[in-house]
C-alpha cells in the first residue's frame, strides 16, 4: 500500500471521460491544483471505442453507398466499390490516434497532473492509484468527480462468455470483415453496426428480443428503420430471444440458437445488448458513495452524490449515454463548483442514430406525450416531399413531429432521413425558445435545403394562425 499522508489537490477526477477531462482542464487552467486518473483510454471512451471511431466507419460505409449511387447522379465509376480492410483500419486509427495525441497535448498544456493508473477509494475523497509503472500514489481531493463511464455488458445467455463474441468495442479492432455477421440486440448500437456492415458487404442478421427494433421509439418510426435495414440486405428478426451461443474450436463459426428453436450461423457475433457502469472495483463504500440498484452512482440534479464534496457525471451517473450529455454535465459541475447553482433537471437532450440514413430525435415520442397526458396532434411527411432530397435522389425516410394540441408547443420530433442529425438542432432550438410550431412552419428557411422540410412538416397541421407574441 501507499504509506504516509496523501497528496492534497483542489480537484480529483477519477475517470477521464468528456465531463471529467473537460472539468479537469478547465479548473487547471483557472489555477486549481488538479489530478485526473484514467485507467486505459486517453480522452475517454468516446474518442477511443465509441462515437469517433464508429462515426469514422459510418463515413466509410456512406462513401460506399455514395459510390454505388453514383450512376443515378450521372457519374460513372469502374467496377463495384469494395472495402480494403487494412485501409479501413488505417482510416479509423488515424482519426482516433490524432485525437488521442491532441488530448495528451491538451492535458499537459492545461497544467493538470494526469495519471495513467487504476484508482480505488481507501477513505473519503481519497484514492490509492496503482500506476502503469507499478508505483502507488495516495491522492485526496477537496472535491472529487467520478466519471468512469460504462462498459459493454454481456447478457445472461449460455455460452456467450465462452464464445469470443464481439462487443461494440472489440468489433472496432477490425480484425476481419465477416462474410456473415450475427448481431444480438436491435437498439441504437446494434442498428448502427447492422447498417454499417451491410454496406461493407457482410450478410447481416439482426436478432431483437422485443417486438421492434429501437424499442424506445414510436412503432411507426421503428418500423421505418427496420424496413430501411431490410432494404440494405439486413435480415431483421424481432420478437425472439437468444437461447444459447456456441463457437466452433479455433475461432470457428458461431452458432446462435433462438428460443423459437431456429438456429443461425455466422462468422462473428456482435453482442449489443447494453452497457454496465464501471463502479464495482472503485471501493465506493470507503468513499461513502451510494449506488443505484443497477450499479450506477446515485446523484441528484446538481450531480451531487451521497458523500460530501463528491460528484459524478456522464454515463456512470446515469446521465443519458451520449457524449453531449456528459459535456453538459461538465457545465453543470463547473457552475456548482464555482459558486453558481446549475441543474440537469428538464434539459433537452437530442440524439442521432447513425444508420444510413440517420434517425435524429429530440423531446417526447408520440407514445410518451400521450402517456404524459398531452392531447397531441402529429405532423408527418415523407422525406421524398422535400425538394433537396429530390435533387440528391436520396428520398428514403420519414419526418414526424408531436405537438401539444392545446398550446401548439412542439413536444418532440423524429427525423429519419438524409442529414437529419443536422436538422434536428433547429427543432431543438425552437423547443428551447418556447416557439409554437407555427413559428417554424412560417419561418423563411433557405431553399433548397433539408431544413426547409420543417416548413413542409408543420404545414401538414393546417393553416391555424400563429398567436405567439412576435419578438421586437
Buried (B, 14 or more C-beta within 10 A) or exposed (E): EBEEEBBBBBBBBBBBBBBBBBBBBBBBEBEBBBBBBBBEBBBBBBBBBBBBBBBBBBBBBBBBBBBEBEEEEEEEEEEEBEBEEEEBBEBBBEBBEEBBEEBEEBBEEBBBBBBBBBBBBBBBBBBBBBBEEEEEBBBBBBBBBBBBBBBBEBBEBEBBEEBEBBBBBBBBEBEEBBEBBBBBBBBBBBBBBBBBBBBBBBBBBBBBBBEBBBBEBBBBBBBBBBEBBEEBBBBBBBEBBBBBBBBEEEEEBBBBBBEEEEEBBBBBBBBBBBBBBBBEEBBBEBBBBEBEEEBBBBBEEBBBBBBEBBBBBBBBBBBBBBBBBBBBBBBBBBBBBEEEEBEBEEBEBBBBBBBBBBBBBBBBBBBBBEEEEBEBBBBBBBBEBBBBBEEBEBBBBBBBBBBBEEEBBBBBBBBBBBBBBBBBEBBBEBBEEEBBBBBBBBBEBEEBBBBBBBBBBBBBBEEEEBEEEEEE
